């Protein structure tokens, strides 16, 4: 796995590089700003980019803009975005461009090495990884008239874990239920969210997007 890191904090940038190299991963470049990051993407064609949301010069959304541009240049690039705070708009903006090979984690998650590495590998393998704290805060903010109110508590638990990027087997393990029970809950979620099967829409992604977009 070839990785580029974009992070303006030199301690975190070098700490991430050391951590990943200790895990036998190939950090091919690091960058302190969006321009350096995009130059590294063009030069190295990495498998994964780890990008801070807030970067110079304004420290607002430069990281997200750079991540979207990197994916435009290299559509198969996996991107794991790091943020110091829960910034729901950034999570939904990223997912709006497609959920495959995308992750959004709080920076504090880096210190939990097993969780962080699990999310990194999930994104690199084509999956999605959304920080559990992001999901929890969105759940607390959900609108009273949202279709989410149709869901049972267990269905909301299943959808929250789907939003983190977990597959059916991992959800079953986390909730101590069978794979069949998870499958049944997901079918019910699709029905209650009015997500009919079509050739053009991935209902699992649509359900997660509805969850994130309505958790304001």
Buried (B, 14 or more C-beta within 10 A) or exposed (E): BBBBBBBBBEEBBBBBBEBBEEEEBEBBBBBBBBEBBBBBBEEBBBBBBBBBBBBEEEEEBBBBEBBBBBBEEBEEBBBBBBBEEBBBEBBBBBBEEEBBBBBBBBBEBBEEEEBBBBBBBBBBEEBBBBBBBBBBBBBEEBEEEBBBEEBEEBBBBBBBBBBBBBBBEBBBEBBEBEEEBBBBBBEBBBEBBEBEEEEEEBBBBBBBBBBBBBBE
